């Protein structure tokens, strides 16, 4: 009897759980659009993917709440689209969606985006936003119209920009940003307000505004701070190069790389160095990887113990000439001066083993084992290396 009682309790709990589990309605987009027109309601669309943890958390914590769904169904016609399926792909491309989850609030008559949100939100924040999306004076078409009627008005610009960026990535902010900045002279750019505009919306490394920042860093540091200026410069170089590395587009990467290098600052050259290595690894261009590291490792990452070990690990796996491996040993040994570690000692031992220096390999392997034992970690990897070395 006890077994049956527990079984039925478990079954009832599973039933309750399944009842509270949100399952998206698979209503065709065109049907939802027509329903929204008929009911004279905005169309609400969630773009998601099954593998997206933030999407799943929103389903679990927000859309499983009956009060949330009642509000949405009362005020909107709702559709839920997986971006890996046909309609979801089309909507993702149509609205230039780059983040998940994304929530689109659409005028069904014109298919104009009224409002947009991206990312995971808590229930209270989500409900605040879906209420804002119903207010015509908080919607994008109204805010855009107000801004374009007076493009030099920073208050109207920020009202539009701050709403736009709730659902768009930084690159999508560029057009209104430059419309506003075109109303400002070079001298007017140096202000706290205009620095905020540049920091939020300028993404073009060749733009007048960014080049002016580069050439007047002290002036901008006086109204912002040097750390904020540095961060903007680093971000704009990162935003310039990362897409080409992610897409393994070597031709365009090297073109844009020259633009980034033309800035001639240590911090930007360091970013280029790291992107060079990432692209070389992903395309398995080991001669280029070796060239870049031999030239610039000590210049750009000499104080970064973790990065020095990463380079050493890459040399262990992919570089074979003895002189280059000796240089990698120097880098990893320097990482140990910065931060003595088990993995660093083991890596040096393996590098020495690769160039057939048994004596040095044994020394560092033993040092690695001492650290490993003291930390009560598994000694299997270092024991295997020691056994290999002792056979030679």
ZIHUHU-V785872 format. One record per backbone hydrogen bond with DSSP energy under -0.5 kcal/mol. NH is the residue of the N-H (numbers start at 1). CO is the residue of the C=O. E is the energy in kcal/mol with one decimal. If there is no record, write none. Layout:
# ZIHUHU-V785872
nh/co/e
NH/CO/E
NH/CO/E
This chain:
# ZIHUHU-V785872
nh/co/e
5/1/-2.6
6/2/-2.4
7/3/-2.5
8/4/-2.6
9/5/-2.2
10/6/-2.5
11/7/-2.5
12/8/-2.4
13/9/-2.2
14/10/-2.3
15/11/-1.9
16/12/-2.3
17/13/-2.6
18/14/-2.6
19/15/-2.1
20/16/-1.7
21/17/-0.8
27/25/-1.3
32/28/-2.5
33/29/-2.6
34/30/-2.4
35/31/-2.7
36/32/-2.3
37/33/-2.0
38/34/-2.6
39/35/-2.7
40/36/-0.8
40/37/-0.6
41/36/-2.1
42/75/-0.7
43/106/-2.8
44/42/-0.5
44/77/-3.1
45/43/-0.5
45/104/-2.6
46/79/-2.1
47/45/-0.5
47/102/-3.1
48/46/-0.5
48/81/-2.2
52/49/-1.3
53/51/-0.7
56/52/-2.2
57/53/-2.2
58/54/-1.9
59/55/-2.2
60/56/-2.2
61/57/-3.1
62/58/-2.2
63/58/-2.2
64/59/-0.5
65/62/-1.5
66/64/-0.6
68/65/-0.6
69/65/-2.0
70/66/-2.8
71/67/-1.9
72/68/-2.5
73/69/-2.7
74/70/-1.8
75/71/-2.0
76/72/-2.8
77/42/-2.1
78/76/-0.5
79/44/-2.3
80/25/-0.8
81/46/-3.1
83/48/-2.9
85/82/-2.0
88/82/-0.5
89/85/-3.0
90/86/-2.1
91/87/-2.3
92/88/-2.6
93/89/-2.3
94/90/-2.6
95/91/-2.3
96/93/-0.9
97/92/-2.8
101/47/-0.6
102/47/-1.8
103/117/-2.9
104/45/-3.0
105/115/-2.3
106/43/-3.0
106/104/-0.6
107/112/-2.8
108/106/-0.7
111/107/-2.6
112/107/-0.5
114/105/-3.2
114/112/-0.6
115/105/-1.3
117/103/-2.2
118/166/-1.3
119/101/-2.9
126/122/-2.9
127/123/-2.5
128/124/-1.9
129/125/-2.2
130/126/-2.5
131/127/-1.4
132/128/-2.1
133/129/-2.4
134/131/-1.2
135/132/-1.8
136/134/-0.7
138/135/-2.4
139/136/-1.0
140/114/-3.1
143/139/-2.3
144/140/-3.0
145/141/-2.2
146/142/-2.5
147/143/-2.1
148/144/-2.9
149/145/-1.6
150/146/-0.6
150/147/-1.3
151/148/-0.6
153/150/-2.2
154/152/-0.8
157/153/-2.3
158/154/-2.6
159/155/-1.9
160/156/-1.9
161/157/-3.2
162/158/-2.8
163/159/-1.0
164/160/-2.7
165/161/-2.7
166/163/-0.9
167/164/-1.3
168/164/-0.7
172/169/-1.4
173/170/-1.9
174/171/-1.0
177/173/-1.7
178/174/-2.5
179/175/-1.9
180/176/-2.2
181/177/-2.7
182/178/-1.8
183/180/-2.0
184/181/-1.8
189/185/-1.1
189/186/-0.8
190/186/-0.6
190/187/-0.9
191/189/-2.0
195/191/-2.3
196/192/-1.9
197/193/-1.7
198/194/-2.5
199/195/-3.1
200/196/-2.0
201/197/-2.6
202/198/-1.9
203/201/-0.6
205/203/-0.7
207/204/-1.6
211/207/-2.4
212/208/-2.1
213/209/-2.0
214/210/-2.4
215/211/-1.9
216/212/-0.9
216/213/-0.8
217/214/-0.6
220/216/-2.1
221/217/-2.6
222/218/-1.3
223/219/-0.7
223/220/-0.7
224/220/-2.0
229/225/-2.0
230/226/-2.9
231/227/-2.2
232/228/-1.9
233/229/-2.4
234/230/-2.6
235/231/-2.4
236/232/-2.5
237/233/-1.7
238/234/-2.2
239/235/-3.0
240/236/-1.3
241/237/-2.1
242/238/-2.7
244/241/-0.7
245/241/-1.7
246/242/-3.1
247/243/-1.9
248/245/-1.1
249/244/-2.8
250/248/-1.4
253/249/-2.0
254/250/-2.3
255/251/-1.2
256/252/-2.5
257/253/-2.6
258/254/-1.2
259/255/-0.9
260/256/-2.2
261/257/-2.7
262/258/-1.3
263/260/-1.2
264/261/-1.2
269/265/-2.6
270/266/-2.0
271/267/-1.3
272/268/-2.3
273/269/-2.4
274/270/-1.9
275/271/-2.3
276/272/-2.8
277/273/-1.9
278/274/-2.2
279/275/-2.7
280/276/-2.4
281/277/-2.5
282/278/-2.4
283/279/-1.9
284/280/-0.6
284/281/-0.7
285/280/-2.3
286/284/-1.2
289/285/-2.3
290/286/-2.6
291/287/-2.3
292/288/-2.7
293/289/-2.4
294/290/-2.7
295/291/-1.7
296/292/-2.4
297/293/-2.0
300/296/-2.3
301/297/-2.3
304/301/-1.6
305/303/-0.8
308/304/-2.3
309/305/-1.9
310/306/-2.0
311/307/-2.3
312/308/-2.2
313/309/-2.5
314/310/-1.9
315/311/-2.4
316/312/-2.3
317/313/-1.7
318/314/-2.5
319/315/-2.2
325/321/-2.0
326/322/-2.3
327/323/-1.5
328/324/-2.1
329/325/-2.1
330/326/-1.8
331/327/-1.9
332/328/-2.5
333/329/-2.7
334/330/-1.8
335/331/-1.7
336/332/-1.3
337/333/-1.2
338/334/-1.7
339/335/-2.6
345/341/-2.1
346/342/-2.5
347/343/-2.1
348/344/-2.3
349/345/-2.3
350/346/-2.2
351/347/-2.5
352/348/-2.7
353/349/-2.2
354/350/-1.9
355/351/-1.3
356/353/-1.3
357/352/-2.8
358/356/-0.9
361/357/-2.2
362/358/-2.7
363/359/-1.8
364/360/-2.1
365/361/-2.2
366/362/-2.5
367/363/-2.0
368/364/-2.2
369/365/-2.1
370/366/-2.1
371/367/-1.9
372/368/-2.5
373/369/-2.8
374/370/-2.4
375/371/-1.8
376/373/-1.4
377/372/-2.4
383/379/-2.9
384/380/-2.5
385/381/-1.8
386/382/-2.7
387/383/-2.5
388/384/-2.0
389/385/-2.6
390/386/-2.4
391/387/-0.8
391/388/-0.5
392/388/-0.6
392/389/-0.8
